[in-house]
Amino acid sequence: MKLFSLDETPYEPVSHDPRLKKKVIVKDILPSISSISHIILEPGNIVTEHTHYDFFEIFYCISGSAIFSIKRNLFSIEKGNLLFIEPNEPHAIIEVLRETKFLYLHIHVQK
């Protein structure tokens, strides 16, 4: 059994945009899960389009809403939605409508 606390986890910059911050709750807990993070985005924050070749991303929206672009198609993500992004899918967060909190999982592709 392992217990982790969001309150005791420091913020760190997001790798592809250091202006954005996240709390990485745990790293390398299982062979396939690289990290589990808590992300808070404010109105005006964006994440430019990018692609990951070696991992999946899962965003669970805890609160708020944001607009994602996945393969240039727009998706409104709100509280209770789970977004699954596959390797090689170009994606971006193009608009944050109000403060939005995500639980984020970074999962390695199994080879």
N, C-alpha and C positions, 0 to 999 in steps of 0.2 A: 504494500500500500504506500502511496505517495500522496502528499497533500501540498498544494501550491497556493499562494495567496497573491491575488491581483494587487492588493494594497501594498505589499512589500516588494513589488516588482518595479524597477525603475524604467522610465521611458528611454528609448533609443531611436536613432534616426532610421527611416525606411531606406533600404539600400539604393533604390533607383531614384529617390527624391528625398535628400536629407532634411528638407524643410518640414517634412511630415514626420510624425513621431508615432511609435507603437510601444506597447509593453509586451515583451516576449516572456510569456508566463513560464514556458518550459522549452528546452531545446533537446533534440535527439533523445526523446523519451522512449521511442520505439524505432526499430530499424528503418521503417518507411516514413515516419513523421519527423520532419526536420524541426518544426517549431509549431507551437500554439501561441497565438498572440491576441491581444486586445487592442483594437485600433479605434481611435476617436478622430473623426473628421469634422471640420467646421465649414459652414458656408464659405465659398470662395476657394476651398482646397480642391485641387485636381490632381490626378495621377495621369501622366502622359502615356500614350499608347506604347505598349511594350509586349514582349513575348518571352515566355520561359520554355526552354526546350527539355528540361529535365525534371519538372515537377508539376503537380496539380495544385490548384489553389481552391480553397473552400471558404466562402464568406457567409457567415450567419449573421443576419441583421438583428441586433438586440433592440435598437431604437433608431428613430429618424428615418431618412430616406435619401437616396442618391441615385444618379443616373449613370449606368455603366454603358460602355460601348464594347461589344464583343463581336469581333469580325465585322466591325462597322455597323452593326445592328444595335439599336438602343433598347435598354431594359431599365425600367424603374424598379429599384430594389427598396423594400420597406420592411418595417418591423415584422419578424416572423419568417421572412424569405431566406432561403438557402440558395446561394449561387455557387455552382461548380464550374470551374474553368479548367479546361484540359490543356496539356502541353501543346505548344505551337499555336494556340489561339491568341491572336492579337487582341489586347484588351486595354481599357482605360476607364478611369472614373472622370466623367466630363462635367458633372455638376453635383454638388452637395446642397440639398435643399434646406436642410436644417441640421443641427448637430446630429451626427450619425455614429453609432457605436457598432462595431463588428467583432465577433469572435472569428479569428482567422487561422486556418490550418494550412500548413505548407507541407505537401506530401511528395516524397521522391518517387520517381518512376522506377518500378522494379525491373531489373534487367535479368 
